[in-house]
Amino acid sequence: MSQGLPVLDPTEDDIQKLLACRVHLGTKNITREMERYSFARRKDGIHIIDLHLTWQKLMLAARILVAIENPKDICAISARPFGQRAVLKFSQYTGAHCIAGRYCPGTFTNHIQEKYLQPRIIIVADPRTDHMAVNESTFVNIPVIGFCDTDSPVENVDIAIPCNNRGAKAISMLFWMLTREILRMRGTIGRATPWDVKVDLFFFRDAEEMRKREEELLQQQQQQQQQQLQMPAFTPAAVEFPEAVDKAMDGGAGGTWGDDTANWEAPTTTQWGS
């Protein structure tokens, strides 16, 4: 890639992951500010995002976040359910603060509020959904990094990362790559070895679907237990011994063993000299 350090260039595996999660697929609508990030347009009207620019903006955001000494001064926000798990994992591995769920008005401006925060920079998963946090950041001069789709408003967003922010796997993949790059720049992990944390941990998981899967597994276990209980008990069949074995066993109880054992006296000899 041009206009950057070669060490920050994406690998073939990184591009394949971005394509597999459909990070490059935008929407049918596009704003004037996001036109420069659109590479082409499909026949069905979907705009294709240039992954070259997506990766450059992602590396720029990582370099900015690494420059902040205290990770607690970084605040990641996601009101959408698809990005809440990714935000929580991002804060877990980077040490940043996160707001997963509804944003409480006045978090950045109301000093009396219990959850009052003074971050140095914020990251929003969707500038449209998290518009309240973006608007409040302008009152206190907080820079904003946002994952923007082709139809996302980019007003008051300082660094717009073009991507598909509506896909559950797309937004999770980008947060995973951003977390990995931050840890690499900090020196926590190396670039030669892959990160041992899988991207599956950042993916959204529906609580209702997980509950249904647990119930199905529980029902299967109960059915297996019932089948085991309904199996007939094992009763050993009578073993028929051969006739020779029966005679031998009868001989041990006082019968004959094949030779005359009734006379136990030693044989008499008449001639001792010969």
Beta strands, then each sheet from edge to edge (+ up, - down):
strand 1: 38-41
strand 2: 47-49
strand 3: 74-78
strand 4: 97-100
strand 5: 121-124
strand 6: 144-148
strand 7: 159-162
sheet 1: 1+ 2-
sheet 2: 4+ 3+ 5+ 6+ 7+
end
